[in-house]
């Protein structure tokens, strides 16, 4: 397949202009860019050349590799700030005595599969593991995730989406803008979701020295209007939230708590659960499970568990901080209808699982999923929780809409049974 792109770029022309702007061609994995003149071919990640003073008139062809297809172009510069969706792009001539480069990015993805994605189930909850590298460098992968969710909300009966934290990598405006654009696919489709901010979403450069963040400048309670009932720890801030919705005759409560929740946040969450004793409860928080199938426990393991909430600047705050074991003792184990905890954050193999009995004998399934060390910042993998119509079984699967690829090993595909304890791998 060839996509013809006609470029008529007349840029940076001025009587007194002594320097030339750059034309930057960037190729997404899965293809290359060919120019008619042969002077602007690009088969690497990025190719840079000077734009002649007299302007540039060139035809570019985006050529996908076998098994891939073109999905569109994006561009930045004085002529066009952003272009999406279409593989055809016209740029009007611009005469600008300014030193601003033009970047054009050709996007490719694997060809769509004709195989059915999933069987119809009673309902589905989707988890977005750490998206930090997508927001920083691979925003189109983040787009692919949320676009797939929006496209399949009815067919798969997707009722809720949770973000496990580290929305961004270094808590910068640009990364929050990218994240906002990707999450808009859910907002525009009216899909309820909750964000549990991670350590990289806090502090200067995402170092978590304090809890300053751009989160509440780019997301607000207005984004949660699709939730039937919304409760917030702090008015106008979504760092800590509770979401209530119903599926058939069952009422669910999803708690989304900040990285290393503060003592008062844990007390608030405990009060929320106590006030809703008949709701089936799920918790999402960024740092809870470790990759060796244990909970984070500073008191037991100390610094041998890397990236513990206690090891960051916020860990010394007078407001307190709570890791996985703290949350288990002070919140999770106390409530008889708590069934699941979802978290991200941890590297290693990025997976973990633990089933523990709460104080009332109920089994709580505690799960870690983080794919950020994979291809293009994590490969675009989603955790799919398929709640079956028997009211006690949850099938867990892992799928990347970006790669159209399933992970079917026992750590990524298994079955949970509510109140029975344990999981059945691969079934």
C-alpha positions in Angstrom: 0.0 0.0 0.0 1.3 3.5 -0.9 0.0 6.7 0.5 0.7 9.8 -1.6 1.5 12.9 0.4 1.9 16.2 -1.6 4.1 18.7 0.2 4.2 22.3 -0.9 6.3 23.8 1.8 7.7 27.3 1.5 9.1 28.2 4.8 11.5 30.4 6.5 11.9 32.7 3.5 13.0 36.3 4.4 15.2 38.9 2.9 17.3 39.1 6.1 17.1 35.5 7.1 20.5 33.9 7.2 19.8 30.5 8.6 17.6 27.7 7.3 14.8 25.8 9.1 15.0 22.0 9.3 12.6 19.4 7.8 12.5 16.5 10.2 10.9 13.3 8.9 10.2 10.7 11.6 9.1 7.1 10.9 7.0 5.1 13.3 8.1 1.5 13.4 6.5 -0.5 10.6 7.4 1.4 7.5 9.5 4.1 5.7 9.2 7.4 3.8 10.2 7.7 0.2 10.4 11.1 -1.7 10.0 11.4 -5.4 13.3 13.3 -5.8 15.1 10.8 -3.7 16.6 13.5 -1.6 14.4 13.1 1.4 14.1 9.3 1.9 13.9 8.1 5.5 14.0 4.5 6.6 15.3 5.2 10.1 13.7 6.6 13.2 14.4 10.3 12.2 15.9 12.1 9.3 16.8 15.8 9.2 17.6 18.1 6.3 17.6 21.8 5.6 14.7 23.4 3.9 16.0 25.4 0.9 15.5 29.2 1.1 13.5 29.1 -2.1 11.2 26.6 -0.6 10.5 22.9 -1.0 8.0 21.2 -3.4 8.1 17.4 -2.8 5.9 14.4 -2.9 6.4 11.9 -0.1 5.2 8.3 -0.1 4.6 6.4 3.2 5.4 2.8 2.5 4.4 0.3 5.2 6.4 -2.9 5.9 4.7 -6.3 5.2 2.0 -6.9 7.6 1.6 -3.2 8.5 -0.6 -0.4 7.4 -0.4 3.4 7.5 -2.7 5.0 10.1 -1.9 8.7 9.4 0.5 11.5 9.9 1.3 14.0 12.6 3.1 17.3 12.1 4.4 20.3 14.0 5.6 23.6 12.7 4.5 27.1 11.6 2.3 25.6 9.0 0.4 22.9 10.9 0.4 22.3 14.7 -1.1 18.8 14.7 -2.5 16.4 12.1 -4.2 13.1 12.8 -6.3 10.4 11.4 -5.9 10.9 7.6 -3.1 9.5 5.4 -3.6 12.4 3.1 -2.1 15.7 4.2 -2.0 19.1 2.4 0.1 21.9 3.9 -0.5 25.4 2.5 2.6 27.4 1.6 3.9 29.4 4.5 6.2 32.4 4.3 7.8 32.9 7.7 11.0 34.7 8.6 11.4 32.6 11.6 13.6 29.8 12.9 11.1 27.0 13.5 11.5 23.5 12.2 8.9 21.4 10.6 8.4 17.8 11.8 6.3 15.3 9.9 5.7 11.8 11.4 4.4 8.9 9.5 2.4 6.4 11.7 2.1 2.7 11.0 0.6 -0.2 12.9 0.1 -3.9 12.4 -2.8 -4.7 10.0 -6.0 -5.4 11.8 -6.8 -9.0 12.6 -10.0 -10.6 11.4 -10.0 -13.0 14.4 -12.7 -12.3 17.1 -11.3 -10.4 20.0 -13.2 -11.7 22.9 -16.4 -13.6 23.6 -19.3 -11.6 25.0 -19.3 -11.7 28.8 -21.6 -10.3 31.5 -19.3 -7.2 31.8 -15.7 -6.2 31.6 -13.3 -3.9 33.6 -10.2 -2.8 31.7 -7.0 -1.8 33.5 -4.4 0.6 31.9 -1.0 -0.3 33.3 1.7 2.4 33.6 1.5 4.7 30.5 4.5 6.9 31.4 6.6 6.2 28.3 3.6 6.5 26.0 2.9 10.0 27.4 6.5 10.9 27.0 7.5 9.3 23.7 4.8 7.0 22.2 1.5 8.8 22.5 0.1 6.9 19.5 0.3 3.7 21.5 -1.7 5.3 24.3 -4.2 6.4 21.7 -4.5 2.9 20.3 -5.4 1.6 23.8 -8.2 4.0 24.5 -9.5 4.0 21.0 -9.9 0.2 21.2 -11.7 0.5 24.5 -14.1 3.1 23.1 -14.7 1.0 19.9 -15.5 -2.1 21.9 -17.5 -0.6 24.8 -20.8 -2.1 23.6 -19.6 -5.3 22.1 -17.7 -6.3 25.2 -19.9 -4.6 27.7 -17.0 -2.6 29.1 -18.4 -0.9 32.2 -15.3 0.7 33.9 -11.7 1.5 33.2 -9.0 2.0 35.8 -5.6 3.6 35.3 -3.0 2.1 37.6 -0.8 5.2 37.8 2.3 6.8 36.3 0.2 8.5 33.8 3.3 10.5 32.9 7.0 9.9 33.3 8.4 13.3 34.5 5.2 15.2 35.4 5.6 17.8 32.6 3.0 19.8 30.8 3.7 18.2 27.4 3.2 14.7 28.8 0.0 15.7 30.6 -1.2 17.2 27.3 -0.5 13.9 25.6 -2.2 11.9 28.3 -5.2 14.1 28.3 -5.6 13.7 24.5 -5.5 9.9 24.8 -7.9 9.7 27.7 -10.3 12.0 25.8 -11.2 8.9 23.8 -12.9 7.5 27.0 -14.4 10.8 28.0 -15.9 11.5 24.6 -17.4 8.0 24.6 -18.9 8.4 28.0 -16.9 5.6 29.5 -16.5 5.8 33.3 -12.9 5.7 34.5 -10.7 6.3 37.5 -7.0 7.4 37.7 -4.8 6.4 40.6 -1.8 8.7 40.2 1.7 7.2 40.5 5.0 8.4 41.8 6.1 9.8 38.4 3.0 12.0 38.4 4.3 13.9 41.5 7.1 16.4 42.2 9.5 18.2 39.9 10.5 15.9 37.0 8.4 13.2 38.5 10.9 12.6 41.3 8.1 12.5 44.1 10.0 14.8 46.4 6.5 16.2 47.2 2.9 15.8 45.9 2.8 18.7 43.5 1.4 17.6 40.2 -0.2 18.8 37.0 -2.8 16.1 37.4 -5.6 18.3 38.5 -4.9 21.0 35.9 -5.5 18.5 33.1 -8.1 16.2 34.7 -11.0 17.2 36.9 -14.2 15.8 38.5 -16.0 16.7 35.3 -14.1 13.8 33.6 -15.9 11.5 36.1 -19.5 12.5 35.2 -20.1 9.1 33.6 -19.8 7.5 37.1 -23.2 6.9 38.7 -22.0 8.2 42.1 -18.6 10.0 42.7 -17.0 10.6 46.1 -13.8 12.6 46.4 -11.3 12.9 49.3 -10.7 16.5 48.4 -13.2 18.7 46.5 -12.0 19.5 43.0 -9.1 17.0 43.1 -9.1 13.5 41.7 -6.0 12.1 43.4 -8.3 10.0 45.6 -11.7 9.0 44.4 -14.5 6.5 44.9 -16.8 5.4 42.1 -20.1 3.6 42.5 -21.9 1.9 39.7 -24.2 -1.1 39.2 -24.2 -4.1 36.9 -27.5 -5.9 37.0 -28.4 -6.3 40.7 -24.8 -5.9 42.0 -23.5 -2.6 43.2 -19.7 -2.0 42.8 -17.4 0.5 44.5 -14.0 1.2 42.9 -11.5 3.1 45.1 -8.6 4.9 43.3 -5.9 6.1 45.7 -2.8 8.1 45.3 0.8 6.7 45.3 1.6 5.7 48.9 -1.6 7.1 50.3 -1.4 9.5 53.2 -2.8 8.4 56.6 -5.8 10.7 56.3 -6.6 9.3 52.8 -6.6 5.8 54.2 -9.0 6.8 57.0 -11.2 8.4 54.4 -11.2 5.3 52.2 -12.0 3.2 55.2 -15.0 5.4 56.0 -16.2 5.2 52.4 -16.1 1.4 52.5 -17.8 1.2 55.9 -20.6 3.5 54.6 -21.2 1.1 51.7 -21.2 -2.4 53.3 -23.4 -4.0 50.5 -21.1 -2.9 47.6 -18.6 -5.2 46.1 -15.3 -3.3 46.4 -12.1 -3.1 44.3 -9.1 -1.0 45.0 -6.6 0.5 42.5 -3.4 2.1 43.7 0.0 2.5 42.1 2.4 0.7 44.5 0.9 -2.3 46.4 2.3 -5.6 45.0 5.9 -6.5 44.4 7.1 -8.7 41.5 7.9 -11.7 43.8 4.2 -12.1 44.7 4.5 -10.3 48.1 3.0 -7.0 49.2 5.2 -4.0 49.6 6.2 -4.1 53.3 8.8 -1.6 54.5 8.6 -3.0 58.0 9.4 -6.5 56.8 11.6 -6.1 53.7 12.9 -2.5 53.9 15.0 -1.4 50.9 15.3 -4.9 49.5 12.0 -4.3 47.8 13.0 -1.6 45.3 11.0 1.5 44.6 9.1 1.3 48.0 6.9 4.3 48.7 8.9 4.8 51.8 12.1 5.4 49.8 10.8 8.6 48.1 10.8 12.1 49.4 7.1 11.9 50.2 7.9 9.0 52.5 9.2 11.4 55.2 6.1 13.6 55.2 4.3 14.3 58.4 1.2 13.3 56.6 2.4 9.8 56.6 2.6 7.2 53.8 1.3 3.7 53.4 2.6 0.8 51.3 0.9 -2.5 50.4 1.1 -4.1 53.8 -0.1 -0.9 55.5 -3.1 -0.8 53.2 -3.8 -4.5 53.8 -3.9 -4.1 57.5 -5.6 -0.7 57.7 -8.1 -0.9 54.8 -8.3 -4.0 52.6 -8.5 -6.8 55.1 -11.1 -5.0 57.2 -14.0 -5.1 54.6 -15.9 -8.3 53.8 -16.9 -7.4 50.3 -13.4 -6.4 49.1 -12.5 -8.7 46.3 -9.5 -7.2 44.4 -6.6 -4.9 44.5 -4.9 -3.8 41.2 -1.5 -2.0 41.0 1.5 -1.3 38.7 4.8 0.6 39.4 7.2 -2.4 39.8 9.7 -3.4 37.2 11.4 -6.9 37.2 9.0 -9.0 35.2 6.2 -6.5 36.1 3.8 -9.2 37.2 2.7 -10.4 40.6 -0.3 -12.2 42.3 -1.3 -12.9 45.9 -4.6 -14.3 47.3 -5.1 -13.5 51.0 -8.0 -14.0 53.3 -9.4 -10.9 54.9 -10.6 -10.5 58.5 -14.0 -11.9 57.5 -12.7 -14.9 55.6 -13.2 -13.3 52.2 -10.5 -13.9 49.6 -8.9 -10.8 48.1 -7.1 -11.1 44.8 -4.1 -8.7 44.7 -2.5 -8.2 41.2 0.5 -6.4 39.7 0.7 -5.6 36.0 3.3 -3.3 34.5 4.7 -3.6 30.9 6.7 -0.4 30.7 10.0 -2.3 29.9 8.5 -3.8 26.7 8.5 -2.6 23.1 7.5 1.1 22.5 7.2 1.8 26.2 5.1 -1.3 27.1 3.7 -2.6 23.8 0.2 -1.1 24.5 -0.9 -4.1 26.7 -4.2 -3.9 28.6 -5.4 -6.1 31.5 -8.9 -7.3 30.7 -11.1 -8.5 33.6 -14.1 -10.4 32.3 -16.7 -10.8 35.0 -18.7 -13.9 34.1 -22.4 -14.3 34.5 -22.1 -16.9 37.2 -21.3 -14.1 39.6 -18.1 -15.7 41.0 -15.6 -16.1 38.2 -13.3 -13.5 36.6 -11.3 -14.3 33.5 -8.1 -12.2 33.3 -6.5 -11.7 29.9 -3.8 -9.4 28.5 -4.1 -7.8 25.1 -2.4 -5.1 23.0 -4.6 -3.3 20.5 -1.5 -1.6 19.2 0.3 -4.9 18.4 -2.9 -6.9 18.0 -1.2 -9.4 20.3 -2.3 -11.6 23.2 -0.1 -12.7 26.1 -1.3 -16.1 27.1 1.4 -17.3 29.5 0.1 -18.2 33.1 1.1 -14.8 34.4 -1.0 -13.0 31.9 -4.0 -15.3 31.3 -5.8 -16.9 34.2 -9.0 -17.2 36.1 -10.0 -15.8 39.5 -12.8 -17.2 41.6 -14.3 -14.9 44.2 -14.2 -16.2 47.7 -12.5 -19.6 46.8 -8.9 -18.5 47.1 -6.4 -18.8 44.3 -6.4 -18.7 40.5 -6.5 -21.3 37.8 -3.7 -20.5 35.4 -4.4 -20.5 31.7 -8.0 -21.5 32.0 
